[in-house]
């Protein structure tokens, strides 16, 4: 059986008929792609393997994971979304940058 993450701070049930769960406005707000200032980096991870890193996304974890899934599919590679950044295996800076700009993101090459 899988465990579901409780986003209500541990609240399971309330007998108060007037009780309303307070929604965090930061979680409710969807960040528009045009307001994202993304940087596309080329890094070397353990063992000298090249990784394309996309940093600077200010959206929620779900949005970052969704963007990572799209980019992994477009590039045909593996990768992950960790700690607010997207990692793609290999050097795909040009392809990623072209896709991000075509879809309304503000993105630039940075670093190596």
Order of alpha helices (4+ residues) and beta strands (2+ residues): alpha-beta-beta-alpha-beta-beta-alpha-beta
